[in-house]
């Protein structure tokens, strides 16, 4: 397989690799959270102590440890400590209810759970529901004698040598969002982390040692893991961590206090920031670059935000299966409203339902080939075979390539609508609607009418809810008709106070499809 960049050696441990890269930055700050900071020297010591502590708990190579931890300095220590020991960390969403976490504990056959103090009760319940008798280590303000403290895992002499792992060995898992059934345990290797930094973090983002990085996306997501661990630690940068949820007010406060140079967000957050009266202007910030992923960034949002803060937003596409972004805009090659062009080192193809390449300018299913692809879904042969097809990964996204080679998002494969015998991309209709000054957010879905035919239905959040009504509905329909082909305008528009979203900020269109109307 052709890639750009030098491949890691066959015997490769990513945690050992990072510690070696930063051995000369002993006093440089690696992490700064809401209450503490950690130098690169302290990070190395804690990672090696954590590795020793995990082994002292009886964990064996490739056994799993579930990390249900807020974004504080403890999380990178736990993640890298597990890698260093040859144990497999499984960071998961801290917002999940106990029954979801119980499923993940049982499915991963985790031998230990490490959780933040704020999540103690939920994890105690989850472990009980899982039917597993495993220890729970609490990070943060654990009370003395109250079970196992994460700090106790660090109270061991540092492990002298990292586990002698193979570059392609199972290193860590990430659970997919589970939008279609149970979440899938996506298994990644040590080398996969290396490749995302070498192919995207360094050449596309241009991250360097002087950068201060802040990711609103959390470390337990593939996007956040690259943003706030893999990429900055690969160049010796400083990372800002925030434990609380990334509301516009919380994000703006950190932008002002810590003055990051690189910021990672998602489209719904950028929309919220623009609507917030707390968003600082360019003269109050040190931002040189922003990035966006999770879903397509509307053109108007990208343009308005970049003008306000004085730097580009590089919108891109990544996935849990590919670990990070493989399709991206670049500062010297940017088009808002698109996901950019393939990241060097990755190959992309658009195929029709029969698996044949689609003609230029037509919508097709996106397939990716690249060195950061996951190895499999744990204990799920059927879905593994459907997604990982030889060297290629089927993304589940539909795209088209414009005349200049930019990839334009056309929705998820199961979100495309067929109206009057013609395909309609909900994303295209949403992009048209959000161009209206009255629209803050919107989502478009297809719903069957009385005859069983698909109608295009839009759910719209207005900047001023008082403007909602028949007159505004007619105005928006006319606005879209002037921007798109006649069959693409939304037949019905429902005004709503908010859109249902996942913890990552993605709009849950399936919930809108379940609504009877408003």
MOCOR-V218380 format. One record per backbone hydrogen bond with DSSP energy under -1.0 kcal/mol. CO is the residue of the C=O (numbers start at 1). NH is the residue of the N-H. Records with the same first field share a line. If there is no record, write none. Layout:
CO = NH + NH
This chain:
10 = 167
13 = 17
14 = 18
15 = 19
16 = 20
17 = 21
18 = 22
20 = 23
22 = 25
26 = 41
28 = 40
30 = 239
31 = 38
32 = 241
36 = 33
38 = 30 + 31
39 = 43
40 = 44
41 = 45
42 = 46
43 = 47
44 = 48
45 = 49
46 = 50
47 = 51
48 = 52 + 159
49 = 53
50 = 54
51 = 55
52 = 56
53 = 57
54 = 59
55 = 58
60 = 63
63 = 88
64 = 111
65 = 90
66 = 114
67 = 92
68 = 116
70 = 72
72 = 75
73 = 77
74 = 78
75 = 79
76 = 80
77 = 81
78 = 82
79 = 83
80 = 84
81 = 85
82 = 87
83 = 86
84 = 163
86 = 62
88 = 65
89 = 173
90 = 67
93 = 96
97 = 101
98 = 102
99 = 103
100 = 104
101 = 105
102 = 106
103 = 107
104 = 108
105 = 110
112 = 66
113 = 137
114 = 68
115 = 139
116 = 119
117 = 120
119 = 123
120 = 124
121 = 125
122 = 126
123 = 127
124 = 128
125 = 129
126 = 130
132 = 134
135 = 113
137 = 115
138 = 150
139 = 117
140 = 142
143 = 146
145 = 147
148 = 138
149 = 152
163 = 165
165 = 12
166 = 169
167 = 191
172 = 188
174 = 186
184 = 176
185 = 378
186 = 174
187 = 375
188 = 171 + 172
190 = 194
191 = 195
192 = 196
193 = 197
194 = 198
195 = 199
196 = 200 + 201
197 = 202
200 = 204 + 205
201 = 207
208 = 211
211 = 238
212 = 261 + 262
213 = 240
214 = 264
218 = 221
221 = 225
222 = 226
223 = 227
224 = 228
225 = 230
226 = 231
229 = 233
232 = 235 + 237
238 = 213
239 = 32
245 = 247
247 = 251
248 = 252
249 = 253
250 = 254
251 = 255
252 = 256
253 = 257
254 = 258
261 = 288 + 289
262 = 214
263 = 291
264 = 216
266 = 270
267 = 271
268 = 272
269 = 273
270 = 274
271 = 275
281 = 284
282 = 285
289 = 263
290 = 314
291 = 265
292 = 316
298 = 302
299 = 303
300 = 304
301 = 305
302 = 306
303 = 307
304 = 308
305 = 309
306 = 310
308 = 282
312 = 290
313 = 315
314 = 292
315 = 329
317 = 326 + 327
319 = 323
321 = 374
322 = 324
326 = 343
327 = 317
328 = 341
330 = 333
333 = 330
335 = 338
340 = 407
341 = 328
343 = 346
347 = 369
349 = 367
350 = 358
351 = 365
352 = 355
356 = 352
359 = 362
364 = 399
365 = 351
366 = 395
367 = 349
368 = 393
369 = 347
370 = 373
376 = 187
377 = 380
380 = 384
381 = 385
382 = 386
383 = 387
384 = 388
387 = 389 + 394
389 = 392
392 = 389
393 = 368
396 = 413
397 = 366
398 = 410
399 = 364
400 = 408
402 = 405
406 = 402
407 = 339
408 = 400
411 = 398
412 = 415
417 = 424
419 = 422
422 = 419
424 = 417
425 = 429
426 = 430
427 = 431
428 = 432
429 = 433
430 = 434
433 = 436
436 = 439
438 = 463
441 = 461
443 = 459
445 = 457
447 = 455
449 = 452
453 = 449
455 = 447
456 = 491 + 492
457 = 445
458 = 494
459 = 443
460 = 496
461 = 440 + 441
464 = 467
465 = 468
469 = 473
470 = 474
471 = 475
472 = 476
473 = 477
474 = 478
475 = 479
476 = 480
477 = 481
478 = 482
480 = 483 + 484
485 = 488
486 = 489
492 = 458
494 = 460
500 = 508
502 = 505
506 = 502
507 = 509
508 = 512
509 = 513
510 = 514
